[in-house]
Amino acid sequence: MDCDEVMLTVRITAVERALLRDLARGHGGDVSEVAVDGLLEIIPTLHDDACVLPLLRVLARPAPFALTLWLPAPVADLLPLLGERLVRTGGPAAGPASAALSAALRLWLAGDRGALAAGLARLHGGYGAGVVTYGAEPVKVAA
């Protein structure tokens, strides 16, 4: 049976969860879609074992909250490869795809809020372009 989407659980912090929800509110409201956009932005930057070291640092920090995401199958298919690279460079052997998803998403969320919003606006073809609000702090993004 073919499936268009795969459900995976990530471990993130409360601050990361709040930021992800804020980004989703500014770009259509779908947390999974924003997470996929973030993965599509961050995964290509992780092209060799040396680039995986920031992921290992992210995984070393506690992340008490579980969040379930729906990913398109082609994106989910990239995660075991990244998970294998994590294991090869000293990462956790249990659940490498889920650990890779958590680490990549957390690494992306660690970026500048304005840059994240601008990147999402570009990916969505201008949807949500203009001013995006994060709590009480408006952030102007390029159209």
Secondary structure, DSSP 8 states (H G I E B T S, - for coil): ---SEEEEEEEE-HHHHHHHHHHHHHTTS-HHHHHHHHHHHHGGG--SGGGGHHHHHHHHS---EEEEEEEEHHHHTHHHHHHHHHHHTT--SSSHHHHHHHHHHHHHHTS-HHHHHHHHHHHTTTTT-EEEEETTEEEEE--
